């Protein structure tokens, strides 16, 4: 189903509200057009080296950036239309995305309509006022950014939050297309992370029902439950579990909860919520360098840290119910409602409308119709196999509660319990055939193994099979980030 983007007038009003208030909840400006479905890969951002001479000499192009700024800062009709005329005359292939991003901030219907006319004239595309459809078209083109695109982006979005400019100082150093970095509707850390949040003993967590969804983590015997109903309002939790400093990042839009170790060697990375998205996936930032980081990959994608071989280690996490987690871990701690923020932490209160439909809030370049957009998949992660991605349908696993597969040379088994919770363990050639109960699994050779968070352990022996990192995700979000992924369904 195609969902049409908001009208140009409505988007102009949204931009003005955002400019004056500096904060916009995501649901108020959702472009919902269905993205173009195309499976072939687009050129990498590093494949292109556009000449500064295209559409004018370098000085003219720099002047054009100033003209883009005039489009969103001036209310003088003469200045506005002079700027638009200059942009049209000094057109660069990368001007299209700059004009498109500027339209959302323009102060008047007439200049917005004139900008659309320039877009149609210079590109030959009769798309009209559907701004999301313009994004789809641009993303399908060869990436040829304007030489001053990063400076433009810094100036434009600093109108919403001056700190946004810091992300684009070194934005030419990027492993992703900069035109796919979209503002998510909030200021930096406008969705406030929880840092060292207060917790309760399981017996004291009376606010939770057994069926409430939690994200469960256990490290060195220390168990922690993070209720989805709380994290949906904060999207990030910085905590210490079993003596390990961790950063749990929950992307509500793409349905992923991933836990990373925050130390790499001797360096601690303090991460936050950038306010920007890449293919509807949350982008983090680190406080030291202001580089933008991929949530799904745990590595910097824009800024000074790109290309330095930095990738955070993902830890295992399980999406389950409070009742199941508490029964398996009676000594667990769980987040308290006393977060220091006033929110409706009722089950399902946050993003209720978004989770209730298959519609997207932000466009992505490609969709794959083998599953519905928000069907859940289990993403299996092996850092030494970043060239091979695997997604397994959660519905498939619910009916195949013991499932064997492999990534590269690593063989593994996915165990799914009666609540639908998935845990992945390295199998090392061992074939498991049945699970007599939630706490054990039986192998084809008759041996029985205890199921724990960290590993499968053979009963009567000292052999163990380690847990592997995996997490749930919405299919559209995983596929948008990794279109070459293998899907089991």
Buried (B, 14 or more C-beta within 10 A) or exposed (E): EEBEBBEBEEBBBBBBBBBEEBBBEBEEBBBBBBBBEBEEEBEEBEEBEBEBEBBBEEEBBBBBBBBBBBBBBBEEEEBBBBBBEBBBEBBBBBBBBBBBBBBBBBBEEEBBBBBBEBBBEBBEBEBBBBBBBBBBBBBBBEBBBBBBBBBBBBBBBBBBBEBBBBBBBBBBBBBBBBBBBBBBBBBBBBBBBBBEBEBBEBEEBEBBEEEBBBBBBBBEEBBBBBBBBBBBBBBBBBBEBEEBBBBBBBBBBBBBBBBBBBBBEEEEBEBBBBBBBBBBBBBBBBEEBBBBBBBBBBBBBBBBBBEEEBBBBBBBBBBBBBBBBBEBBEEBBBBBBEBEEEBEBEBEEBBEEBEEEEBBBBBBBBBBEEBEBBBBBBBBBBEEBEEBBBBBBBBBBEEBBBBBBBBEEBBBBBBBBEBBBBBBBBBEEBEBEEBEEBEBBBBEEEBBBEBBBBBBBBEEEEBBBEBBBBBBBBBBBBBBBBBEBEBBB
